[in-house]
């Protein structure tokens, strides 16, 4: 299978040029008529020295040609490590007059016709630590005299990889069939070489070979480098890097966007985490194997302070829904007298946003390039976007000014924000696009009018403004009924995949096309005028989505609920949603599975086979709610990210035994196999950040 990656997203691009001879070769060092003197550009070489310096090897061989004369072999007379020197003929001298053409390395098949060189570029390049393999870095020269200024014909692509195991071969290939090696024709224009390939004998791939397998570094910092000489090419469909280990297992990484390789330039890709294990080769006690192309991963990331669901779609498009940011229970009393939070994971010393960032960086496909394609705010509560508390410093929430500079105290009126929730995530993993229900005033809820609510929303908006200026983040209002907003960004035509917005801000899909019922909930003006009497909970304005991949269906409803419908029927937002939904394989428990949500009507339609509750308070999950879940599907498999000891007794007393749950703690991962026909559920250890598997469930069939 192929993983989808963006190879250069975090890579530096180094530029090297050469405008003339190095000063140390201003004088011709040899008076022998048969000899040639050669020097090079600052990158290409037969092997590399420090800082990409140009070094010849002793006895290096080059071809020298002149019009009407045969290909003549010359050898370097200097020692290893020289950056310039003389070349003497091997068998016979070239006596013809210039202009002279030269090619490194020497090949008997190299020829010259009408000022154009016909050469071979290696389709197989031998591995060399910290350098090109022998003969891979093709250089050419054209000179009127016997001083040859070699120029690089290729660019340098440095692929770095880390993981476990060893590599026995690596192949780079253009996704659109571009030629990367084989028989090439080299022309010169004003002394600069250009290359084109003849179709006969050309190759669309370059393979790196190894005398013996090379062990991968185990961390980003110790990633092993592999140097490829690649001729100038624009790979319109990106390219694929395929790794094979010493046991014959393979894994691939592939771009989906145009990649330009330029002559005499170095491109260093961000280190790749290479995992040869199949995504379904999980083992208890071992880290979960990484996502690969064609799989759908949905991760419930547990930091104990709210909800965060991370999606890796079949082509590598990524999305995070919500960024938990409630105050840690160890440092804060919620003060409502009804409930308390659960312990922070992995510890109170790690902010929940930092938990999410580390998790994303571990599991993100390389095509994401260290960024999030999408972030969706389900609604404007602190356990989903990052809470506000005036004592923010006591929780380790660093204040920033509008330009992202740390400050002593935050000034919300001047664009400041605190690093918590989405702000902490977005500063660690830049976001391309944010989806939410629009301006809070578009339908204000009760806490829109509170001091804490205003500050929370101001911090959210201020961060998005900073993120837009710093990272190019775009904020967009979700469009109900649409499947054309949250889309695959790399290979959309390859997969039967869609995400439809079912509800947002109180508007609900009608079930037909992109039709929207905008009048189920009173208008913004009515909500504003009656906000004290109605006391509208923000939860009913949550964003709701239905994800479909092949036969697999997933429902995510934010914190939708039905409380208050006795007096105001429209407060039951779940009822109209139930009328446009269908059975699903898996659902995210709405509102953490508290007592006022997951109605009989909605569950009776969804009938989930798997039910995942992002629990962060000791009243979650609620026994009555779980009874409705079991009534909808008696064989449902229940997973909770946490479970307070106090709630174990409460549940048992109410007739619900947590021993029947599949899991009561840990990150929960749904992994859908290519095509969407079956899926697994994995529970990962959340007490550290090694992401080892605690339990495996499945495979289950998606119907």
C-alpha positions as CSV (number, residue, x, y, z in Angstrom):
1,X,0.0,0.0,0.0
2,X,1.0,3.6,-0.5
3,X,1.2,6.4,2.0
4,X,0.5,9.9,0.8
5,X,3.1,12.5,1.8
6,X,4.4,15.9,1.0
7,X,8.1,15.4,0.7
8,X,9.3,19.0,1.0
9,X,6.8,20.6,3.2
10,X,9.3,21.2,6.0
11,X,12.5,20.8,4.0
12,X,15.1,23.5,3.4
13,X,16.2,24.3,-0.1
14,X,19.8,25.2,-0.4
15,X,21.2,27.0,-3.4
16,X,24.7,26.8,-4.7
17,X,26.1,28.6,-7.8
18,X,29.5,29.0,-9.4
19,X,30.4,32.0,-11.5
20,X,33.9,31.0,-12.6
21,X,37.1,29.2,-11.7
22,X,38.0,29.0,-8.0
23,X,40.8,31.4,-7.2
24,X,43.2,28.6,-6.3
25,X,43.2,27.4,-10.0
26,X,43.9,30.8,-11.6
27,X,47.1,29.3,-13.1
28,X,47.1,26.3,-15.4
29,X,48.7,23.5,-13.2
30,X,49.9,21.3,-16.1
31,X,52.0,22.1,-19.1
32,X,51.4,18.7,-20.7
33,X,49.5,19.1,-24.0
34,X,47.6,15.9,-23.6
35,X,46.2,16.8,-20.2
36,X,43.0,18.6,-19.2
37,X,42.5,20.6,-16.1
38,X,39.1,20.3,-14.5
39,X,37.1,22.0,-11.7
40,X,33.4,21.9,-10.8
41,X,30.3,23.6,-9.5
42,X,29.9,23.8,-5.7
43,X,27.5,20.9,-5.3
44,X,28.0,18.0,-7.7
45,X,31.1,15.9,-7.1
46,X,32.2,12.3,-7.2
47,X,31.9,12.3,-3.5
48,X,30.9,14.9,-0.9
49,X,32.9,16.7,1.7
50,X,31.8,19.0,4.5
51,X,29.1,21.5,3.6
52,X,28.6,19.9,0.1
53,X,32.1,20.8,-1.0
54,X,33.4,19.5,-4.3
55,X,35.8,16.6,-4.1
56,X,37.3,14.3,-6.7
57,X,38.4,10.7,-6.0
58,X,41.8,9.5,-7.1
59,X,41.6,7.7,-10.5
60,X,38.2,9.2,-11.3
61,X,37.4,8.7,-15.1
62,X,35.8,11.1,-17.5
63,X,34.9,11.2,-21.1
64,X,36.3,14.0,-23.3
65,X,35.0,14.5,-26.8
66,X,35.4,16.9,-29.7
67,X,33.5,17.2,-33.0
68,X,34.6,14.5,-35.4
69,X,36.7,12.7,-32.7
70,X,35.9,9.6,-30.7
71,X,35.1,9.4,-27.0
72,X,38.4,9.4,-25.1
73,X,38.9,8.2,-21.6
74,X,40.8,10.4,-19.1
75,X,41.7,9.8,-15.5
76,X,42.2,12.1,-12.5
77,X,45.8,12.2,-11.4
78,X,45.2,13.8,-8.1
79,X,44.4,12.3,-4.7
80,X,41.1,11.8,-2.9
81,X,39.7,15.0,-1.6
82,X,40.9,17.4,-4.2
83,X,38.5,19.9,-5.7
84,X,40.4,20.5,-8.9
85,X,43.2,18.9,-10.8
86,X,44.7,17.4,-14.0
87,X,43.3,14.5,-16.0
88,X,45.6,12.4,-18.2
89,X,44.6,10.1,-21.1
90,X,44.2,6.5,-20.3
91,X,45.0,4.8,-23.6
92,X,45.2,7.5,-26.2
93,X,45.1,11.3,-26.3
94,X,42.5,13.5,-27.8
95,X,44.4,15.6,-30.4
96,X,41.4,17.3,-32.1
97,X,40.8,21.0,-31.7
98,X,38.1,22.4,-29.4
99,X,35.5,23.1,-28.4
100,X,35.8,20.2,-26.0
101,X,33.0,18.4,-24.3
102,X,33.5,16.3,-21.1
103,X,31.3,14.1,-19.1
104,X,31.7,12.6,-15.6
105,X,31.6,9.6,-15.2
106,X,33.3,8.0,-18.2
107,X,31.1,5.6,-20.2
108,X,32.1,4.1,-23.5
109,X,28.7,4.8,-24.9
110,X,28.9,8.6,-24.5
111,X,28.9,10.3,-27.8
112,X,28.7,13.8,-29.4
113,X,26.7,14.8,-32.4
114,X,26.2,18.4,-33.7
115,X,27.2,19.9,-30.4
116,X,24.9,17.6,-28.3
117,X,26.0,15.0,-25.9
118,X,24.3,11.6,-25.7
119,X,24.9,10.2,-22.3
120,X,23.6,7.7,-19.8
121,X,22.1,8.7,-16.4
122,X,22.1,5.8,-13.9
123,X,18.7,4.2,-13.2
124,X,20.5,2.4,-10.3
125,X,22.5,4.4,-7.8
126,X,24.6,2.7,-5.2
127,X,24.2,3.9,-1.6
128,X,27.0,5.9,-0.1
129,X,26.8,7.4,3.4
130,X,26.7,11.2,3.2
131,X,27.2,11.3,-0.5
132,X,26.2,10.1,-3.9
133,X,27.0,6.6,-5.0
134,X,29.9,6.3,-7.5
135,X,29.0,7.7,-10.9
136,X,25.6,8.9,-9.9
137,X,26.3,12.7,-9.9
138,X,26.6,13.3,-13.6
139,X,28.6,16.4,-14.6
140,X,29.3,17.9,-18.0
141,X,31.6,20.6,-19.4
142,X,32.1,22.5,-22.6
143,X,35.3,24.5,-23.2
144,X,37.2,26.1,-26.1
145,X,40.5,25.1,-24.3
146,X,41.8,22.4,-22.0
147,X,40.4,24.0,-18.9
148,X,37.2,22.3,-18.1
149,X,34.6,23.9,-15.9
150,X,32.3,21.0,-15.0
151,X,28.7,21.8,-14.3
152,X,26.1,19.7,-12.4
153,X,23.6,18.1,-14.7
154,X,21.4,17.0,-11.8
155,X,19.9,18.3,-8.6
156,X,20.4,16.6,-5.2
157,X,17.4,15.1,-3.5
158,X,18.1,14.1,0.1
159,X,15.6,11.7,1.6
160,X,15.8,11.2,5.3
161,X,14.0,8.3,7.0
162,X,13.7,6.9,10.6
163,X,11.9,4.0,12.1
164,X,12.7,0.5,13.0
165,X,14.5,-2.1,10.8
166,X,16.9,-1.7,7.9
167,X,16.5,-0.7,4.3
168,X,17.7,-2.9,1.4
169,X,16.5,-0.7,-1.5
170,X,14.8,2.6,-2.2
171,X,13.1,3.6,-5.4
172,X,12.1,7.1,-6.5
173,X,9.6,7.3,-9.4
174,X,7.5,10.1,-11.0
175,X,3.8,9.6,-10.5
176,X,3.1,10.9,-14.0
177,X,5.7,8.8,-15.7
178,X,8.4,11.5,-16.0
179,X,11.8,10.2,-17.1
180,X,14.4,10.3,-14.4
181,X,17.2,8.2,-15.9
182,X,18.4,6.4,-19.0
183,X,19.7,7.7,-22.3
184,X,19.7,11.5,-22.3
185,X,20.6,14.3,-24.7
186,X,22.5,17.3,-23.2
187,X,22.6,20.6,-25.0
188,X,24.4,23.8,-24.0
189,X,23.0,27.3,-24.2
190,X,25.4,30.1,-23.2
191,X,27.4,27.5,-21.3
192,X,24.5,26.2,-19.3
193,X,23.6,22.5,-19.8
194,X,20.0,21.2,-20.3
195,X,18.8,17.6,-20.5
196,X,16.1,15.8,-22.4
197,X,15.5,12.0,-22.6
198,X,15.0,9.7,-25.5
199,X,12.1,7.5,-25.0
200,X,14.0,4.4,-26.0
201,X,16.0,3.4,-22.9
202,X,14.5,5.9,-20.6
203,X,13.4,5.1,-17.1
204,X,10.7,6.8,-14.9
205,X,12.4,5.6,-11.7
206,X,15.7,5.6,-9.9
207,X,16.6,2.8,-7.6
208,X,19.1,3.0,-4.8
209,X,20.9,-0.3,-4.2
210,X,22.8,-1.4,-1.1
211,X,25.7,-3.8,-0.7
212,X,24.1,-4.7,2.7
213,X,21.0,-3.4,4.4
214,X,21.4,0.0,6.2
215,X,19.7,0.5,9.6
216,X,17.3,3.4,9.9
217,X,17.9,6.0,12.6
218,X,15.3,5.6,15.4
219,X,14.4,9.3,15.8
220,X,13.9,12.5,13.8
221,X,17.3,13.7,15.0
222,X,19.0,10.5,14.0
223,X,17.2,9.9,10.6
224,X,19.4,8.2,8.0
225,X,20.1,10.2,4.8
226,X,19.8,8.8,1.3
227,X,21.2,11.0,-1.5
228,X,19.7,10.8,-5.0
229,X,21.1,12.5,-8.1
230,X,17.9,13.5,-10.1
231,X,18.0,15.3,-13.4
232,X,16.0,18.6,-13.8
233,X,12.4,17.6,-14.0
234,X,8.9,18.9,-13.1
235,X,6.9,15.9,-11.7
236,X,3.4,17.2,-12.3
237,X,1.8,14.5,-10.3
238,X,4.4,14.4,-7.6
239,X,6.5,11.3,-7.0
240,X,6.7,8.1,-4.9
241,X,9.4,6.9,-2.7
242,X,9.3,3.1,-2.0
243,X,11.3,1.5,0.7
244,X,12.1,-2.3,1.0
245,X,13.5,-3.7,4.2
246,X,15.9,-6.6,4.6
247,X,12.9,-9.0,5.1
248,X,11.4,-8.0,1.7
249,X,8.5,-5.9,3.2
250,X,7.8,-2.7,1.4
251,X,6.1,0.6,2.1
252,X,5.7,3.7,0.0
253,X,5.4,7.5,0.4
254,X,4.0,9.6,-2.4
255,X,3.4,13.2,-3.1
256,X,0.2,14.4,-4.8
257,X,1.5,17.8,-5.9
258,X,3.9,19.1,-8.4
259,X,7.6,18.7,-7.4
260,X,10.3,20.6,-9.2
261,X,13.9,19.3,-9.3
262,X,16.4,21.9,-10.5
263,X,19.9,21.6,-11.7
264,X,22.6,22.4,-9.2
265,X,20.2,22.8,-6.3
266,X,19.8,20.7,-3.1
267,X,16.4,19.7,-1.8
268,X,16.3,18.1,1.6
269,X,13.0,16.6,2.6
270,X,11.7,16.5,6.2
271,X,12.5,13.2,7.9
272,X,10.0,10.4,7.2
273,X,8.8,7.9,9.8
274,X,9.0,4.6,7.9
275,X,7.0,1.7,9.3
276,X,7.2,-1.6,7.4
277,X,4.4,-3.2,9.4
278,X,1.0,-3.3,7.7
279,X,-1.6,-1.0,9.4
280,X,-3.5,-4.2,10.5
281,X,-0.4,-5.9,11.9
282,X,-1.0,-4.3,15.3
283,X,0.2,-6.1,18.4
284,X,-0.7,-5.5,22.0
285,X,2.2,-3.9,23.8
286,X,3.7,-2.4,20.6
287,X,3.1,1.0,19.0
288,X,0.2,1.1,16.6
289,X,1.5,0.8,13.0
290,X,1.2,4.0,11.0
291,X,-1.5,4.9,8.5
292,X,-1.1,4.1,4.9
293,X,-2.8,5.2,1.7
294,X,-6.3,3.9,1.3
295,X,-7.0,3.5,5.0
296,X,-9.2,5.8,7.0
297,X,-8.1,6.5,10.6
298,X,-10.3,8.3,13.2
299,X,-8.5,8.9,16.5
300,X,-10.2,9.9,19.7
301,X,-7.2,11.7,21.4
302,X,-7.5,11.6,25.1
303,X,-5.9,14.3,27.3
304,X,-8.6,14.2,30.0
305,X,-9.8,17.8,29.4
306,X,-12.4,17.6,26.7
307,X,-12.7,16.2,23.2
308,X,-10.4,16.0,20.2
309,X,-10.9,13.7,17.2
310,X,-8.1,13.4,14.6
311,X,-8.9,12.1,11.1
312,X,-6.5,10.8,8.5
313,X,-8.5,10.3,5.3
314,X,-7.8,7.7,2.6
315,X,-5.5,10.0,0.6
316,X,-3.8,11.5,3.6
317,X,-6.0,14.6,4.0
318,X,-6.1,15.4,7.7
319,X,-8.7,17.0,10.0
320,X,-9.0,17.7,13.7
321,X,-12.4,18.2,15.2
322,X,-12.1,20.2,18.4
323,X,-9.1,20.8,20.6
324,X,-9.7,20.0,24.2
325,X,-8.8,22.8,26.6
326,X,-10.7,22.6,29.9
327,X,-8.7,23.4,33.0
328,X,-7.0,20.4,34.5
329,X,-9.1,18.8,37.3
330,X,-6.0,18.6,39.5
331,X,-5.7,22.4,39.5
332,X,-9.3,23.6,39.2
333,X,-12.6,23.0,40.9
334,X,-15.5,23.4,38.4
335,X,-17.6,24.9,41.1
336,X,-21.1,23.7,40.0
337,X,-21.3,21.2,42.8
338,X,-22.4,18.5,40.5
339,X,-19.3,17.0,38.9
340,X,-15.6,17.0,38.7
341,X,-13.1,16.4,35.9
342,X,-11.1,13.2,35.5
343,X,-7.3,13.1,35.8
344,X,-5.2,14.7,33.1
345,X,-3.5,12.3,30.6
346,X,-0.6,11.6,30.4
347,X,-0.1,13.9,33.4
348,X,-1.2,17.3,34.7
349,X,2.2,18.6,33.6
350,X,1.3,18.3,29.9
351,X,-1.4,20.7,28.5
352,X,-4.1,19.1,26.6
353,X,-3.2,21.0,23.4
354,X,0.4,19.7,23.7
355,X,-1.1,16.2,24.0
356,X,-2.9,16.7,20.7
357,X,0.1,18.2,19.0
358,X,2.4,15.3,20.0
359,X,-0.3,12.8,18.9
360,X,-0.7,14.5,15.5
361,X,3.0,14.7,14.9
362,X,3.4,11.0,15.6
363,X,0.5,9.8,13.4
364,X,0.4,12.4,10.7
365,X,1.1,11.2,7.1
366,X,4.1,13.0,5.6
367,X,1.9,14.4,2.8
368,X,0.4,16.7,5.5
369,X,3.8,18.5,5.6
370,X,3.6,19.2,9.3
371,X,0.2,21.0,8.9
372,X,-3.5,20.3,9.4
373,X,-5.6,20.4,6.3
374,X,-8.7,21.2,8.3
375,X,-9.7,22.1,11.9
376,X,-13.4,22.0,12.7
377,X,-14.8,23.8,15.7
378,X,-17.9,21.8,16.7
379,X,-19.1,24.7,18.9
380,X,-17.8,27.4,21.1
381,X,-17.3,25.7,24.4
382,X,-14.0,25.6,26.2
383,X,-13.6,21.8,26.3
384,X,-13.7,21.9,22.5
385,X,-11.8,25.1,21.5
386,X,-9.9,26.0,24.7
387,X,-11.4,27.4,27.9
388,X,-11.0,30.8,29.3
389,X,-10.3,31.4,32.9
390,X,-9.0,34.7,34.3
391,X,-6.4,32.7,36.3
392,X,-5.1,31.2,33.0
393,X,-1.4,31.5,34.2
394,X,-2.0,29.0,37.0
395,X,-2.8,26.4,34.4
396,X,0.3,27.0,32.3
397,X,-1.6,28.8,29.5
398,X,1.0,31.3,28.2
399,X,-0.4,34.7,27.0
400,X,0.6,36.1,23.6
401,X,0.2,39.4,21.8
402,X,-1.4,39.6,18.4
403,X,1.9,38.8,16.7
404,X,2.5,35.7,18.6
405,X,5.1,37.1,21.0
406,X,4.9,35.8,24.6
407,X,3.8,38.6,27.0
408,X,3.3,38.9,30.8
409,X,-0.5,39.3,30.5
410,X,-3.0,39.0,27.6
411,X,-4.7,42.0,26.1
412,X,-7.8,40.6,24.3
413,X,-8.8,44.0,23.0
414,X,-5.5,44.3,21.2
415,X,-5.7,40.9,19.5
416,X,-4.0,38.8,22.2
417,X,-4.7,35.2,23.1
418,X,-3.6,32.4,25.4
419,X,-1.9,29.2,24.3
420,X,-4.6,26.7,25.1
421,X,-6.9,24.5,23.0
422,X,-6.9,25.4,19.3
423,X,-4.3,28.1,19.8
424,X,-1.8,25.6,21.2
425,X,-2.6,23.1,18.5
426,X,-2.4,25.7,15.7
427,X,1.0,27.0,16.9
428,X,2.3,23.5,17.0
429,X,0.7,22.2,13.8
430,X,-0.3,25.1,11.5
431,X,-3.8,24.9,10.1
432,X,-4.7,25.4,6.5
433,X,-8.5,25.9,6.9
434,X,-10.8,26.3,9.9
435,X,-14.5,25.4,9.7
436,X,-17.0,26.7,12.3
437,X,-20.6,27.8,12.5
438,X,-19.7,31.4,11.8
439,X,-19.8,34.5,14.0
440,X,-21.2,33.7,17.4
441,X,-23.7,36.5,17.0
442,X,-25.2,34.6,14.0
443,X,-27.2,32.7,16.6
444,X,-26.2,33.7,20.1
445,X,-26.4,31.1,22.9
446,X,-26.6,31.8,26.6
447,X,-22.9,32.1,27.3
448,X,-22.4,34.5,24.4
449,X,-23.6,37.1,26.9
450,X,-21.3,36.1,29.8
451,X,-17.9,37.7,30.6
452,X,-16.1,34.3,30.3
453,X,-17.9,33.5,27.1
454,X,-17.0,36.8,25.5
455,X,-13.3,36.4,26.5
456,X,-13.2,32.8,25.3
457,X,-14.6,33.7,21.9
458,X,-12.3,36.8,21.6
459,X,-9.2,34.6,22.3
460,X,-10.4,32.1,19.6
461,X,-11.0,34.8,17.0
462,X,-7.7,36.6,17.9
463,X,-5.8,33.4,17.5
464,X,-7.4,32.7,14.1
465,X,-6.4,36.2,13.0
466,X,-2.8,35.6,14.1
467,X,-2.9,32.2,12.4
468,X,-4.2,33.8,9.1
469,X,-1.3,36.3,9.1
470,X,1.3,33.8,10.2
471,X,0.4,30.5,8.5
472,X,-2.2,31.5,5.9
473,X,-5.1,29.9,7.8
474,X,-8.5,30.5,6.2
475,X,-11.7,30.6,8.3
476,X,-14.8,29.3,6.6
477,X,-18.4,28.9,7.7
478,X,-19.8,25.4,7.3
479,X,-22.5,25.0,4.7
480,X,-25.3,22.7,5.7
481,X,-26.1,19.9,3.2
482,X,-22.8,20.3,1.3
483,X,-20.3,17.6,0.6
484,X,-17.9,20.0,-1.3
485,X,-16.3,21.7,1.7
486,X,-14.5,19.0,3.6
487,X,-13.0,17.1,0.7
488,X,-10.0,15.0,-0.1
489,X,-7.2,17.3,-1.1
490,X,-4.6,14.9,-2.7
491,X,-6.3,12.1,-4.7
492,X,-10.1,12.7,-4.5
493,X,-11.0,10.7,-7.5
494,X,-9.4,7.5,-6.1
495,X,-11.8,7.0,-3.3
496,X,-15.6,6.6,-2.7
497,X,-15.4,9.0,0.2
498,X,-17.6,12.0,1.4
499,X,-18.3,14.1,4.4
500,X,-21.7,15.9,4.5
501,X,-22.6,18.7,6.9
502,X,-25.9,17.6,8.6
503,X,-26.3,20.6,10.9
504,X,-24.6,23.8,11.9
505,X,-25.6,26.8,14.0
506,X,-29.1,25.4,14.4
507,X,-29.7,24.9,10.6
508,X,-30.4,21.3,9.6
509,X,-30.1,19.5,6.3
510,X,-33.5,18.7,4.7
511,X,-32.2,15.3,3.4
512,X,-32.5,16.5,-0.3
513,X,-29.6,17.9,-2.2
514,X,-28.2,20.9,-0.4
515,X,-31.6,21.9,1.1
516,X,-31.5,23.6,4.5
517,X,-34.1,24.1,7.1
518,X,-33.2,27.5,8.6
519,X,-36.3,28.1,10.6
520,X,-36.3,25.1,13.1
521,X,-34.5,27.3,15.6
522,X,-35.6,30.9,16.1
523,X,-33.7,33.6,14.2
524,X,-30.7,35.4,15.6
525,X,-32.8,38.4,16.4
526,X,-35.3,36.4,18.4
527,X,-32.5,34.5,20.2
528,X,-30.9,37.8,21.1
529,X,-34.2,39.4,22.3
530,X,-35.1,36.4,24.4
531,X,-31.7,35.2,25.6
532,X,-32.5,35.5,29.3
533,X,-35.8,33.7,29.2
534,X,-34.7,31.0,26.7
535,X,-31.2,30.4,28.1
536,X,-30.2,28.6,24.9
537,X,-27.4,26.1,25.4
538,X,-24.6,26.4,22.9
539,X,-24.6,22.7,22.4
540,X,-27.7,22.7,20.1
541,X,-25.8,24.8,17.6
542,X,-23.0,22.2,17.2
543,X,-21.7,21.2,13.8
544,X,-22.8,17.7,12.8
545,X,-21.3,15.6,10.1
546,X,-21.9,12.3,8.4
547,X,-18.7,10.6,7.0
548,X,-19.0,7.8,4.4
549,X,-16.3,5.6,3.0
550,X,-17.5,2.8,0.9
551,X,-19.9,0.9,3.2
552,X,-18.5,2.5,6.3
553,X,-20.6,5.3,8.0
554,X,-19.5,7.5,10.8
555,X,-21.6,10.1,12.7
556,X,-20.2,13.0,14.7
557,X,-22.6,15.4,16.4
558,X,-20.5,17.6,18.6
559,X,-22.5,18.2,21.8
560,X,-26.0,18.1,20.3
561,X,-28.7,17.5,22.9
562,X,-32.5,17.6,23.6
563,X,-32.8,19.2,27.0
564,X,-35.6,21.7,27.4
565,X,-37.8,20.4,24.6
566,X,-40.8,20.3,27.0
567,X,-41.0,24.1,26.9
568,X,-39.3,24.8,23.6
569,X,-39.6,22.0,21.1
570,X,-36.8,23.4,19.0
571,X,-34.3,22.8,21.8
572,X,-34.4,19.1,20.7
573,X,-32.0,19.5,17.8
574,X,-31.5,15.8,17.6
575,X,-35.1,15.1,16.3
576,X,-34.8,16.8,12.9
577,X,-31.3,15.3,12.5
578,X,-32.7,11.9,13.1
579,X,-35.0,12.3,10.2
580,X,-32.2,12.7,7.7
581,X,-29.7,10.2,9.1
582,X,-29.4,6.4,8.6
583,X,-27.7,3.5,10.4
584,X,-23.9,3.9,11.0
585,X,-21.1,1.6,11.9
586,X,-19.6,4.0,14.4
587,X,-20.6,7.2,16.2
588,X,-18.9,9.6,18.4
589,X,-21.2,9.9,21.5
590,X,-22.8,13.3,21.4
591,X,-22.1,15.5,24.4
592,X,-19.7,13.0,26.0
593,X,-22.7,10.7,26.6
594,X,-24.2,12.9,29.4
595,X,-27.8,12.6,30.4
596,X,-29.4,15.2,28.1
597,X,-28.2,13.8,24.7
598,X,-28.3,10.8,22.4
599,X,-32.1,10.6,22.3
600,X,-34.2,7.6,21.6
601,X,-35.2,9.0,18.2
602,X,-31.6,9.7,17.0
603,X,-30.2,6.4,18.4
604,X,-33.1,4.5,16.9
605,X,-32.0,5.6,13.5
606,X,-28.2,5.5,13.9
607,X,-28.2,2.1,15.7
608,X,-24.4,2.2,16.0
609,X,-22.3,-0.9,16.2
610,X,-19.5,1.0,18.0
611,X,-20.1,3.9,20.4
612,X,-17.1,6.0,21.4
613,X,-17.5,8.5,24.3
614,X,-14.9,11.2,24.9
615,X,-15.3,11.3,28.7
616,X,-13.7,14.1,30.8
617,X,-16.0,14.5,33.8
618,X,-17.2,12.1,36.4
619,X,-20.9,12.2,35.3
620,X,-20.0,10.8,31.9
621,X,-21.2,8.5,30.6
622,X,-24.8,8.6,32.0
623,X,-26.6,5.4,32.8
624,X,-29.9,6.4,31.2
625,X,-28.1,7.5,28.0
626,X,-26.3,4.2,27.8
627,X,-29.5,2.3,28.3
628,X,-30.9,4.1,25.2
629,X,-27.7,3.1,23.3
630,X,-28.1,-0.6,24.2
631,X,-31.8,-0.4,23.4
632,X,-31.0,0.9,19.9
633,X,-28.4,-1.9,19.3
634,X,-28.1,-4.6,22.0
635,X,-24.7,-5.8,20.6
636,X,-23.2,-2.3,20.5
637,X,-19.6,-2.1,21.6
638,X,-19.0,0.8,24.0
639,X,-15.6,2.6,24.4
640,X,-14.9,5.4,26.8
641,X,-11.7,7.4,26.9
642,X,-11.9,7.7,30.7
643,X,-14.2,6.5,33.5
644,X,-14.1,8.1,37.0
645,X,-14.2,5.6,39.9
646,X,-17.1,7.4,41.4
647,X,-19.1,6.9,38.2
648,X,-18.5,3.1,38.3
649,X,-20.6,2.8,41.4
650,X,-23.2,5.2,40.0
651,X,-23.5,3.2,36.8
652,X,-23.8,-0.1,38.5
653,X,-26.4,1.2,40.9
654,X,-28.4,2.3,37.8
655,X,-28.1,-1.1,36.2
656,X,-25.3,-0.5,33.7
657,X,-22.1,-2.5,34.3
658,X,-18.9,-0.9,33.0
659,X,-17.3,-4.3,32.9
660,X,-19.3,-4.9,29.8
661,X,-17.6,-1.9,28.0
662,X,-14.8,-2.8,25.6
663,X,-12.6,-0.1,27.2
664,X,-12.8,2.5,29.9
665,X,-9.5,4.4,29.3
666,X,-7.1,5.3,26.5
667,X,-7.0,6.8,23.0
668,X,-9.5,5.0,20.8
669,X,-8.7,4.5,17.1
670,X,-11.0,3.4,14.4
671,X,-9.1,2.1,11.4
672,X,-11.1,1.5,8.2
673,X,-9.5,-0.8,5.6
674,X,-9.1,0.3,2.0
675,X,-12.4,0.5,0.2
676,X,-14.4,0.9,3.4
677,X,-15.6,-2.7,3.7
678,X,-14.2,-3.5,7.2
679,X,-12.6,-1.9,10.2
680,X,-10.8,-2.4,13.4
681,X,-10.9,-0.5,16.7
682,X,-7.7,-0.1,18.7
683,X,-7.3,1.2,22.3
684,X,-3.9,2.9,22.9
685,X,-2.2,3.5,26.2
686,X,-2.6,7.2,27.2
687,X,-0.3,7.2,30.3
688,X,2.7,8.0,28.1
689,X,3.2,9.2,24.6
690,X,4.5,6.0,23.0
691,X,1.0,5.0,21.6
692,X,1.3,1.3,22.4
693,X,-1.7,-0.9,21.7
694,X,-3.7,-2.0,24.8
695,X,-6.5,-3.9,23.1
696,X,-7.6,-4.9,19.5
697,X,-11.2,-5.3,18.4
698,X,-12.3,-6.6,15.0
699,X,-12.2,-6.8,12.1
700,X,-15.8,-5.8,11.8
701,X,-17.8,-5.8,8.5
702,X,-19.2,-2.5,7.3
703,X,-22.6,-3.0,5.9
